[in-house]
């Protein structure tokens, strides 16, 4: 299966010609070109997310448990309906009061959350968890504490899990160490394939196409998955990019022993 993480860049008037309305059609066409089975987005506000739901043919949005708020940016999962059936979904805020809508802790600049879904693979009946998050860009403590909450959630699942997100931190950081083995339950797909940590791995570029801020967008998986391929997508139309981040896709599969139940 193919999974993709993609920071959409929220609707912001200061973006001028790069405003969401000027790039959303290209963004949709690019997603459909690579057609991930699972798509995790960040920075989407309700109108943006509903536009994607209406225009991403074959996809469903996982948001049955969502408290919609026009002021909120939601990490959001979309899945191919012919590949997966939704069993359950949910979300919680990365704060000391995770059930309180838009709650904040640890000097986070914005409310941060994780959304998740339990999906059934239609061809096999196998269940997997998929989660999407976006950690704070200002407070290191908020990123670390949020990562600890995500680690605890994933550990409790005890099942095949994929985590898609913009972590606003770099490989080797405390956030990365908190989530990944040997401390956390995950492995980093980029590192699993021994890809270099150079400028070609960077994912934020500010609509210029020239990335400057390191590899902050990650696809993490638990041990039940084998990583087959990974790629950063740099597509553009006449120099115009669909977002200020490059999306990252990963091809992966469950190990045979997981599929057989042994």
HUFEN-V761263 format. One record per pair of residues at least 6 apart in sequence whose ideal C-beta (glycine too) atoms are under 6 Angstrom apart, sorted by the first residue. I is the first residue (numbers start at 0). J is the second residue. D is the distance in whole Angstrom. If there is no record, write none. Layout:
I | J | D
I | J | D
This chain:
0 | 36 | 4
1 | 35 | 4
1 | 36 | 5
1 | 248 | 6
1 | 250 | 5
2 | 35 | 6
2 | 37 | 4
2 | 161 | 6
2 | 218 | 6
2 | 249 | 5
3 | 35 | 4
3 | 38 | 5
3 | 246 | 5
3 | 248 | 4
4 | 39 | 5
4 | 163 | 4
4 | 216 | 5
4 | 218 | 6
4 | 247 | 5
5 | 40 | 5
5 | 246 | 4
6 | 41 | 4
6 | 42 | 6
6 | 165 | 5
6 | 244 | 4
7 | 40 | 5
7 | 42 | 5
7 | 43 | 5
7 | 242 | 6
8 | 42 | 6
8 | 242 | 5
8 | 243 | 5
9 | 42 | 4
9 | 44 | 6
9 | 72 | 5
10 | 19 | 4
10 | 44 | 6
17 | 206 | 5
22 | 241 | 5
25 | 236 | 5
25 | 241 | 5
26 | 241 | 4
27 | 54 | 5
29 | 234 | 5
29 | 241 | 5
33 | 248 | 6
35 | 248 | 6
36 | 79 | 5
36 | 82 | 5
37 | 78 | 5
37 | 129 | 6
38 | 77 | 4
39 | 76 | 6
39 | 131 | 4
39 | 163 | 3
40 | 75 | 5
41 | 74 | 5
41 | 133 | 4
41 | 165 | 5
42 | 72 | 5
43 | 73 | 6
43 | 75 | 5
44 | 72 | 6
45 | 67 | 5
45 | 69 | 6
48 | 75 | 5
52 | 60 | 5
57 | 79 | 6
58 | 77 | 4
59 | 78 | 6
59 | 80 | 5
60 | 77 | 6
61 | 76 | 4
61 | 88 | 5
61 | 116 | 4
63 | 88 | 5
64 | 88 | 5
64 | 89 | 5
66 | 100 | 5
74 | 114 | 5
74 | 131 | 4
74 | 132 | 5
74 | 133 | 5
76 | 116 | 5
76 | 129 | 6
76 | 131 | 5
82 | 121 | 6
83 | 118 | 4
84 | 119 | 5
86 | 117 | 4
86 | 119 | 6
87 | 117 | 5
88 | 116 | 4
89 | 115 | 6
90 | 112 | 6
90 | 114 | 4
91 | 97 | 4
92 | 102 | 5
92 | 112 | 5
93 | 111 | 4
93 | 145 | 4
93 | 148 | 6
94 | 102 | 4
94 | 103 | 6
94 | 104 | 4
95 | 104 | 4
96 | 102 | 5
101 | 110 | 4
103 | 110 | 5
105 | 138 | 6
105 | 140 | 4
105 | 141 | 4
105 | 144 | 5
106 | 138 | 4
107 | 135 | 4
107 | 138 | 5
107 | 141 | 4
108 | 135 | 6
108 | 137 | 4
111 | 135 | 5
111 | 145 | 6
113 | 130 | 6
113 | 132 | 4
113 | 149 | 6
114 | 131 | 5
115 | 130 | 4
116 | 129 | 5
117 | 126 | 6
117 | 128 | 6
118 | 127 | 6
119 | 126 | 6
127 | 159 | 5
128 | 156 | 5
128 | 158 | 6
128 | 160 | 4
129 | 161 | 5
130 | 162 | 5
131 | 163 | 5
132 | 164 | 4
133 | 164 | 6
133 | 165 | 5
134 | 142 | 4
134 | 145 | 5
134 | 166 | 5
134 | 167 | 5
135 | 141 | 4
135 | 142 | 6
136 | 167 | 5
142 | 168 | 6
142 | 174 | 5
143 | 173 | 5
143 | 174 | 6
146 | 174 | 5
146 | 177 | 4
146 | 178 | 5
147 | 177 | 6
150 | 177 | 6
150 | 178 | 6
150 | 183 | 5
153 | 160 | 5
153 | 184 | 5
154 | 184 | 5
159 | 221 | 6
159 | 223 | 4
160 | 221 | 5
161 | 220 | 5
162 | 219 | 4
163 | 218 | 6
165 | 216 | 5
166 | 174 | 6
166 | 215 | 6
166 | 217 | 6
167 | 215 | 5
168 | 174 | 4
169 | 213 | 5
170 | 196 | 6
176 | 182 | 6
177 | 183 | 6
178 | 185 | 5
179 | 185 | 5
179 | 187 | 6
180 | 186 | 6
184 | 221 | 5
185 | 219 | 4
187 | 217 | 6
187 | 219 | 6
188 | 218 | 5
188 | 226 | 5
188 | 229 | 5
188 | 249 | 5
189 | 229 | 6
191 | 226 | 4
192 | 226 | 6
192 | 229 | 6
200 | 214 | 4
201 | 210 | 3
201 | 213 | 5
201 | 214 | 6
202 | 214 | 6
202 | 216 | 4
202 | 244 | 5
202 | 245 | 5
203 | 212 | 4
203 | 215 | 6
203 | 244 | 5
204 | 210 | 4
205 | 243 | 5
206 | 240 | 5
206 | 243 | 5
208 | 240 | 6
216 | 247 | 5
218 | 249 | 4
223 | 253 | 6
223 | 254 | 6
223 | 257 | 5
224 | 251 | 5
225 | 252 | 6
225 | 254 | 6
226 | 251 | 5
227 | 250 | 4
227 | 251 | 6
228 | 250 | 4
229 | 249 | 5
230 | 248 | 6
231 | 245 | 5
231 | 247 | 5
232 | 245 | 6
232 | 246 | 5
233 | 245 | 6
